[in-house]
Amino acid sequence: MEELQASELGTREYWDNRYKEEIANFKDHGDPGEIWFGEDIVERIMKWIKKNVSITKNSKFLDVGCGNGMFLIELAVQGYTNLHGIDYSEDAIILAKSIAQKQDFQIQYSTCNILERLEGQFDIIHDKGTYDAISLNANIQEYRIKYLDNVHKGLNNDGFFIITSCNWTKDELDQQFQNYFVCVDNVPTPQFKFGGKTGNIVTSLVYKKL
Ligand SMILES: C[S@@+](CC[C@H](N)C(=O)[O-])C[C@H]1O[C@@H](n2cnc3c(N)ncnc32)[C@H](O)[C@@H]1O
């Protein structure tokens, strides 16, 4: 399998600097920062969650690499109550807490590196762009196993792991996850046409534990 070329997006320093700037923007003019891959993807994932009858308003959600926490804010707006976010950048967590506090939402945030540990058990583990960022690190082969071990351990047996990636196709993710998870659904994502071929800009997939 071909790996991606390492980039600064695979380092904590990059994210710390970025969130420091976003904290300043939020304080200055209330801008919460980037919604990675756009609001349309969030809407599509919400739609999938809402139509899944086994997910209730009290189901326990974890957003891995939650950044500014806007995905959890959207879940809170939709009435979901058991919401948790982790990010290895302390500045991301400071920003996410400020945004939730301003809107009066109870969301549990903590600073945590998913490659080191994951405390708690969850019904839904969501990742939008975090596995992508981790994949841009030079140590990806070692990190992939740590990431998958921790996400697998933290997911309840009948839980869902929802992941959105702009770096990997469904076939590549299926292959990388094959010892841990099986794909059970494909959240429709916007398509583009180029040179007569149709493709997806991002892939959103739902996995269950093996
Ligand atoms: C592309 S951003 C996506 C942020 C958020 N999920 C969203 O959709 O807006 C990637 C996030 O992953 C976080 N991250 C990267 N590696 C991580 C790790 N090992 N543990 C926890 N968070 C990590 C970064 O700090 C950053 O917030």
Ligand as a Chemical Component Dictionary entry (heavy atoms), coordinates in Angstrom:
data_LIG
# 
_chem_comp.id                   LIG 
_chem_comp.type                 NON-POLYMER 
_chem_comp.pdbx_formal_charge   0 
_chem_comp.three_letter_code    LIG 
# 
loop_
_chem_comp_atom.comp_id 
_chem_comp_atom.atom_id 
_chem_comp_atom.alt_atom_id 
_chem_comp_atom.type_symbol 
_chem_comp_atom.charge 
_chem_comp_atom.model_Cartn_x 
_chem_comp_atom.model_Cartn_y 
_chem_comp_atom.model_Cartn_z 
_chem_comp_atom.pdbx_ordinal 
LIG C1  C1  C 0  -8.254  18.382 9.843  1  
LIG S1  S1  S 1  -8.473  18.801 11.523 2  
LIG C2  C2  C 0  -10.166 18.300 11.764 3  
LIG C3  C3  C 0  -10.809 18.930 12.970 4  
LIG C4  C4  C 0  -12.265 18.495 13.206 5  
LIG N1  N1  N 0  -12.403 17.059 13.264 6  
LIG C5  C5  C 0  -13.176 19.049 12.118 7  
LIG O1  O1  O 0  -13.734 18.259 11.347 8  
LIG O2  O2  O -1 -13.322 20.266 12.045 9  
LIG C6  C6  C 0  -7.565  17.483 12.347 10 
LIG C7  C7  C 0  -7.633  17.528 13.872 11 
LIG O3  O3  O 0  -7.026  16.354 14.406 12 
LIG C8  C8  C 0  -6.303  16.711 15.572 13 
LIG N2  N2  N 0  -5.323  15.617 15.787 14 
LIG C9  C9  C 0  -4.317  15.241 14.947 15 
LIG N3  N3  N 0  -3.657  14.197 15.466 16 
LIG C10 C10 C 0  -4.258  13.884 16.640 17 
LIG C11 C11 C 0  -4.019  12.899 17.641 18 
LIG N4  N4  N 0  -2.996  12.040 17.532 19 
LIG N5  N5  N 0  -4.848  12.833 18.713 20 
LIG C12 C12 C 0  -5.874  13.724 18.833 21 
LIG N6  N6  N 0  -6.126  14.710 17.940 22 
LIG C13 C13 C 0  -5.335  14.783 16.843 23 
LIG C14 C14 C 0  -5.711  18.076 15.223 24 
LIG O4  O4  O 0  -5.297  18.795 16.359 25 
LIG C15 C15 C 0  -6.908  18.710 14.487 26 
LIG O5  O5  O 0  -7.767  19.359 15.385 27 
# 
loop_
_chem_comp_bond.comp_id 
_chem_comp_bond.atom_id_1 
_chem_comp_bond.atom_id_2 
_chem_comp_bond.value_order 
_chem_comp_bond.pdbx_ordinal 
LIG C1  S1  SING 1  
LIG S1  C2  SING 2  
LIG S1  C6  SING 3  
LIG C2  C3  SING 4  
LIG C3  C4  SING 5  
LIG C4  N1  SING 6  
LIG C4  C5  SING 7  
LIG C5  O1  DOUB 8  
LIG C5  O2  SING 9  
LIG C6  C7  SING 10 
LIG C7  O3  SING 11 
LIG C7  C15 SING 12 
LIG O3  C8  SING 13 
LIG C8  N2  SING 14 
LIG C8  C14 SING 15 
LIG N2  C9  SING 16 
LIG N2  C13 SING 17 
LIG C9  N3  DOUB 18 
LIG N3  C10 SING 19 
LIG C10 C11 SING 20 
LIG C10 C13 DOUB 21 
LIG C11 N4  SING 22 
LIG C11 N5  DOUB 23 
LIG N5  C12 SING 24 
LIG C12 N6  DOUB 25 
LIG N6  C13 SING 26 
LIG C14 O4  SING 27 
LIG C14 C15 SING 28 
LIG C15 O5  SING 29 
# 
